[in-house]
């Protein structure tokens, strides 16, 4: 049996992949970010932290 993908999970994948392509978040954090976004636990400070780290890495 295949597992159903929730709308939240689908949206999280679209958002995270687009942010990775644009250089706003780090690709190596994809899995962790997907988990937090799908669960609804991603906070404003988490977003700021990820964007700051990605921008200094570049």
Jmol script that loads the backbone (N, CA, C; Angstrom):
load data "model"
ATOM      1  N   UNK A   1       0.832  -1.189   0.000  1.00  0.00           N
ATOM      2  CA  UNK A   1       0.000   0.000   0.000  1.00  0.00           C
ATOM      3  C   UNK A   1       0.872   1.246   0.000  1.00  0.00           C
ATOM      4  N   UNK A   2       0.472   2.226  -0.788  1.00  0.00           N
ATOM      5  CA  UNK A   2       1.233   3.464  -0.813  1.00  0.00           C
ATOM      6  C   UNK A   2       0.663   4.446   0.211  1.00  0.00           C
ATOM      7  N   UNK A   3       1.557   5.262   0.709  1.00  0.00           N
ATOM      8  CA  UNK A   3       1.178   6.242   1.720  1.00  0.00           C
ATOM      9  C   UNK A   3       0.626   7.493   1.042  1.00  0.00           C
ATOM     10  N   UNK A   4      -0.483   8.022   1.560  1.00  0.00           N
ATOM     11  CA  UNK A   4      -1.038   9.256   1.000  1.00  0.00           C
ATOM     12  C   UNK A   4      -0.226  10.451   1.465  1.00  0.00           C
ATOM     13  N   UNK A   5       0.019  11.365   0.549  1.00  0.00           N
ATOM     14  CA  UNK A   5       0.737  12.593   0.870  1.00  0.00           C
ATOM     15  C   UNK A   5      -0.298  13.661   1.176  1.00  0.00           C
ATOM     16  N   UNK A   6      -0.126  14.306   2.317  1.00  0.00           N
ATOM     17  CA  UNK A   6      -1.088  15.338   2.728  1.00  0.00           C
ATOM     18  C   UNK A   6      -0.877  16.620   1.931  1.00  0.00           C
ATOM     19  N   UNK A   7      -1.895  17.448   1.848  1.00  0.00           N
ATOM     20  CA  UNK A   7      -1.732  18.747   1.195  1.00  0.00           C
ATOM     21  C   UNK A   7      -0.634  19.583   1.863  1.00  0.00           C
ATOM     22  N   UNK A   8      -0.515  19.489   3.184  1.00  0.00           N
ATOM     23  CA  UNK A   8       0.532  20.232   3.888  1.00  0.00           C
ATOM     24  C   UNK A   8       1.913  19.776   3.438  1.00  0.00           C
ATOM     25  N   UNK A   9       2.079  18.475   3.266  1.00  0.00           N
ATOM     26  CA  UNK A   9       3.361  17.932   2.827  1.00  0.00           C
ATOM     27  C   UNK A   9       3.671  18.369   1.391  1.00  0.00           C
ATOM     28  N   UNK A  10       2.661  18.355   0.533  1.00  0.00           N
ATOM     29  CA  UNK A  10       2.855  18.786  -0.855  1.00  0.00           C
ATOM     30  C   UNK A  10       3.267  20.253  -0.921  1.00  0.00           C
ATOM     31  N   UNK A  11       2.591  21.079  -0.155  1.00  0.00           N
ATOM     32  CA  UNK A  11       2.915  22.504  -0.125  1.00  0.00           C
ATOM     33  C   UNK A  11       4.307  22.738   0.445  1.00  0.00           C
ATOM     34  N   UNK A  12       4.655  22.020   1.494  1.00  0.00           N
ATOM     35  CA  UNK A  12       5.979  22.160   2.096  1.00  0.00           C
ATOM     36  C   UNK A  12       7.071  21.844   1.078  1.00  0.00           C
ATOM     37  N   UNK A  13       6.901  20.790   0.298  1.00  0.00           N
ATOM     38  CA  UNK A  13       7.891  20.423  -0.716  1.00  0.00           C
ATOM     39  C   UNK A  13       8.035  21.535  -1.754  1.00  0.00           C
ATOM     40  N   UNK A  14       6.915  22.057  -2.223  1.00  0.00           N
ATOM     41  CA  UNK A  14       6.974  23.135  -3.225  1.00  0.00           C
ATOM     42  C   UNK A  14       7.696  24.360  -2.684  1.00  0.00           C
ATOM     43  N   UNK A  15       7.353  24.757  -1.479  1.00  0.00           N
ATOM     44  CA  UNK A  15       7.947  25.959  -0.881  1.00  0.00           C
ATOM     45  C   UNK A  15       9.433  25.769  -0.617  1.00  0.00           C
ATOM     46  N   UNK A  16       9.792  24.671   0.021  1.00  0.00           N
ATOM     47  CA  UNK A  16      11.196  24.435   0.378  1.00  0.00           C
ATOM     48  C   UNK A  16      12.053  24.316  -0.882  1.00  0.00           C
ATOM     49  N   UNK A  17      11.586  23.579  -1.868  1.00  0.00           N
ATOM     50  CA  UNK A  17      12.382  23.430  -3.088  1.00  0.00           C
ATOM     51  C   UNK A  17      12.578  24.763  -3.813  1.00  0.00           C
ATOM     52  N   UNK A  18      11.558  25.582  -3.818  1.00  0.00           N
ATOM     53  CA  UNK A  18      11.685  26.898  -4.465  1.00  0.00           C
ATOM     54  C   UNK A  18      12.660  27.789  -3.687  1.00  0.00           C
ATOM     55  N   UNK A  19      12.610  27.748  -2.366  1.00  0.00           N
ATOM     56  CA  UNK A  19      13.532  28.545  -1.549  1.00  0.00           C
ATOM     57  C   UNK A  19      14.970  28.065  -1.697  1.00  0.00           C
ATOM     58  N   UNK A  20      15.158  26.765  -1.849  1.00  0.00           N
ATOM     59  CA  UNK A  20      16.500  26.225  -2.087  1.00  0.00           C
ATOM     60  C   UNK A  20      17.016  26.722  -3.434  1.00  0.00           C
ATOM     61  N   UNK A  21      16.193  26.624  -4.470  1.00  0.00           N
ATOM     62  CA  UNK A  21      16.620  27.088  -5.805  1.00  0.00           C
ATOM     63  C   UNK A  21      16.967  28.567  -5.816  1.00  0.00           C
ATOM     64  N   UNK A  22      16.276  29.346  -5.012  1.00  0.00           N
ATOM     65  CA  UNK A  22      16.531  30.790  -4.982  1.00  0.00           C
ATOM     66  C   UNK A  22      17.697  31.150  -4.066  1.00  0.00           C
ATOM     67  N   UNK A  23      18.228  30.157  -3.342  1.00  0.00           N
ATOM     68  CA  UNK A  23      19.380  30.402  -2.477  1.00  0.00           C
ATOM     69  C   UNK A  23      19.031  30.948  -1.101  1.00  0.00           C
ATOM     70  N   UNK A  24      17.759  30.922  -0.739  1.00  0.00           N
ATOM     71  CA  UNK A  24      17.351  31.477   0.554  1.00  0.00           C
ATOM     72  C   UNK A  24      17.484  30.497   1.712  1.00  0.00           C
ATOM     73  N   UNK A  25      17.512  29.208   1.410  1.00  0.00           N
ATOM     74  CA  UNK A  25      17.761  28.215   2.459  1.00  0.00           C
ATOM     75  C   UNK A  25      18.762  27.186   1.942  1.00  0.00           C
ATOM     76  N   UNK A  26      19.412  26.493   2.871  1.00  0.00           N
ATOM     77  CA  UNK A  26      20.472  25.543   2.532  1.00  0.00           C
ATOM     78  C   UNK A  26      19.892  24.183   2.141  1.00  0.00           C
ATOM     79  N   UNK A  27      20.374  23.618   1.037  1.00  0.00           N
ATOM     80  CA  UNK A  27      19.854  22.324   0.583  1.00  0.00           C
ATOM     81  C   UNK A  27      20.028  21.204   1.606  1.00  0.00           C
ATOM     82  N   UNK A  28      21.086  21.245   2.376  1.00  0.00           N
ATOM     83  CA  UNK A  28      21.331  20.178   3.349  1.00  0.00           C
ATOM     84  C   UNK A  28      20.332  20.190   4.509  1.00  0.00           C
ATOM     85  N   UNK A  29      19.560  21.246   4.635  1.00  0.00           N
ATOM     86  CA  UNK A  29      18.547  21.341   5.697  1.00  0.00           C
ATOM     87  C   UNK A  29      17.143  21.011   5.192  1.00  0.00           C
ATOM     88  N   UNK A  30      17.044  20.561   3.954  1.00  0.00           N
ATOM     89  CA  UNK A  30      15.741  20.307   3.325  1.00  0.00           C
ATOM     90  C   UNK A  30      14.857  19.395   4.179  1.00  0.00           C
ATOM     91  N   UNK A  31      15.360  18.249   4.565  1.00  0.00           N
ATOM     92  CA  UNK A  31      14.559  17.285   5.323  1.00  0.00           C
ATOM     93  C   UNK A  31      14.040  17.840   6.635  1.00  0.00           C
ATOM     94  N   UNK A  32      14.918  18.503   7.369  1.00  0.00           N
ATOM     95  CA  UNK A  32      14.520  19.064   8.666  1.00  0.00           C
ATOM     96  C   UNK A  32      13.469  20.157   8.488  1.00  0.00           C
ATOM     97  N   UNK A  33      13.645  20.972   7.467  1.00  0.00           N
ATOM     98  CA  UNK A  33      12.679  22.040   7.230  1.00  0.00           C
ATOM     99  C   UNK A  33      11.332  21.486   6.792  1.00  0.00           C
ATOM    100  N   UNK A  34      11.351  20.479   5.933  1.00  0.00           N
ATOM    101  CA  UNK A  34      10.089  19.865   5.511  1.00  0.00           C
ATOM    102  C   UNK A  34       9.323  19.333   6.715  1.00  0.00           C
ATOM    103  N   UNK A  35      10.019  18.676   7.607  1.00  0.00           N
ATOM    104  CA  UNK A  35       9.383  18.118   8.798  1.00  0.00           C
ATOM    105  C   UNK A  35       8.740  19.211   9.647  1.00  0.00           C
ATOM    106  N   UNK A  36       9.478  20.298   9.863  1.00  0.00           N
ATOM    107  CA  UNK A  36       8.945  21.388  10.691  1.00  0.00           C
ATOM    108  C   UNK A  36       7.761  22.088  10.028  1.00  0.00           C
ATOM    109  N   UNK A  37       7.855  22.308   8.726  1.00  0.00           N
ATOM    110  CA  UNK A  37       6.769  22.993   8.025  1.00  0.00           C
ATOM    111  C   UNK A  37       5.523  22.115   7.993  1.00  0.00           C
ATOM    112  N   UNK A  38       5.690  20.832   7.665  1.00  0.00           N
ATOM    113  CA  UNK A  38       4.550  19.905   7.630  1.00  0.00           C
ATOM    114  C   UNK A  38       3.857  19.821   8.988  1.00  0.00           C
ATOM    115  N   UNK A  39       4.647  19.853  10.058  1.00  0.00           N
ATOM    116  CA  UNK A  39       4.082  19.743  11.407  1.00  0.00           C
ATOM    117  C   UNK A  39       3.512  21.062  11.910  1.00  0.00           C
ATOM    118  N   UNK A  40       3.813  22.157  11.212  1.00  0.00           N
ATOM    119  CA  UNK A  40       3.337  23.465  11.634  1.00  0.00           C
ATOM    120  C   UNK A  40       4.123  24.045  12.797  1.00  0.00           C
ATOM    121  N   UNK A  41       5.369  23.594  12.952  1.00  0.00           N
ATOM    122  CA  UNK A  41       6.186  24.067  14.077  1.00  0.00           C
ATOM    123  C   UNK A  41       7.280  25.037  13.659  1.00  0.00           C
ATOM    124  N   UNK A  42       7.331  25.406  12.399  1.00  0.00           N
ATOM    125  CA  UNK A  42       8.341  26.355  11.922  1.00  0.00           C
ATOM    126  C   UNK A  42       7.958  27.743  12.420  1.00  0.00           C
ATOM    127  N   UNK A  43       8.858  28.363  13.170  1.00  0.00           N
ATOM    128  CA  UNK A  43       8.586  29.688  13.746  1.00  0.00           C
ATOM    129  C   UNK A  43       9.298  30.777  12.949  1.00  0.00           C
ATOM    130  N   UNK A  44       8.931  32.003  13.200  1.00  0.00           N
ATOM    131  CA  UNK A  44       9.555  33.150  12.530  1.00  0.00           C
ATOM    132  C   UNK A  44      11.060  33.155  12.754  1.00  0.00           C
ATOM    133  N   UNK A  45      11.479  32.870  13.963  1.00  0.00           N
ATOM    134  CA  UNK A  45      12.924  32.862  14.251  1.00  0.00           C
ATOM    135  C   UNK A  45      13.643  31.752  13.492  1.00  0.00           C
ATOM    136  N   UNK A  46      12.971  30.622  13.263  1.00  0.00           N
ATOM    137  CA  UNK A  46      13.557  29.539  12.472  1.00  0.00           C
ATOM    138  C   UNK A  46      13.809  30.005  11.036  1.00  0.00           C
ATOM    139  N   UNK A  47      12.826  30.686  10.471  1.00  0.00           N
ATOM    140  CA  UNK A  47      12.971  31.201   9.107  1.00  0.00           C
ATOM    141  C   UNK A  47      14.133  32.188   9.018  1.00  0.00           C
ATOM    142  N   UNK A  48      14.161  33.119   9.952  1.00  0.00           N
ATOM    143  CA  UNK A  48      15.227  34.127   9.944  1.00  0.00           C
ATOM    144  C   UNK A  48      16.596  33.475  10.073  1.00  0.00           C
ATOM    145  N   UNK A  49      16.697  32.509  10.956  1.00  0.00           N
ATOM    146  CA  UNK A  49      17.965  31.805  11.175  1.00  0.00           C
ATOM    147  C   UNK A  49      18.421  31.094   9.893  1.00  0.00           C
ATOM    148  N   UNK A  50      17.533  30.369   9.256  1.00  0.00           N
ATOM    149  CA  UNK A  50      17.875  29.650   8.027  1.00  0.00           C
ATOM    150  C   UNK A  50      18.288  30.592   6.893  1.00  0.00           C
ATOM    151  N   UNK A  51      17.562  31.676   6.751  1.00  0.00           N
ATOM    152  CA  UNK A  51      17.896  32.638   5.676  1.00  0.00           C
ATOM    153  C   UNK A  51      19.234  33.308   5.965  1.00  0.00           C
ATOM    154  N   UNK A  52      19.482  33.669   7.223  1.00  0.00           N
ATOM    155  CA  UNK A  52      20.777  34.260   7.595  1.00  0.00           C
ATOM    156  C   UNK A  52      21.921  33.304   7.306  1.00  0.00           C
ATOM    157  N   UNK A  53      21.775  32.041   7.660  1.00  0.00           N
ATOM    158  CA  UNK A  53      22.829  31.064   7.428  1.00  0.00           C
ATOM    159  C   UNK A  53      23.070  30.845   5.933  1.00  0.00           C
ATOM    160  N   UNK A  54      22.007  30.764   5.158  1.00  0.00           N
ATOM    161  CA  UNK A  54      22.150  30.572   3.709  1.00  0.00           C
ATOM    162  C   UNK A  54      22.821  31.771   3.059  1.00  0.00           C
ATOM    163  N   UNK A  55      22.496  32.967   3.519  1.00  0.00           N
ATOM    164  CA  UNK A  55      23.071  34.161   2.897  1.00  0.00           C
ATOM    165  C   UNK A  55      24.538  34.339   3.250  1.00  0.00           C
ATOM    166  N   UNK A  56      24.963  33.883   4.425  1.00  0.00           N
ATOM    167  CA  UNK A  56      26.375  33.988   4.771  1.00  0.00           C
ATOM    168  C   UNK A  56      27.202  32.885   4.158  1.00  0.00           C
ATOM    169  N   UNK A  57      26.558  31.783   3.783  1.00  0.00           N
ATOM    170  CA  UNK A  57      27.254  30.651   3.176  1.00  0.00           C
ATOM    171  C   UNK A  57      27.680  30.984   1.733  1.00  0.00           C
ATOM    172  N   UNK A  58      26.809  31.732   1.039  1.00  0.00           N
ATOM    173  CA  UNK A  58      27.001  32.025  -0.383  1.00  0.00           C
ATOM    174  C   UNK A  58      28.252  32.701  -0.694  1.00  0.00           C
TER     175      UNK A  58
END
end "model"
wireframe off; spacefill off
backbone 0.3
color backbone group
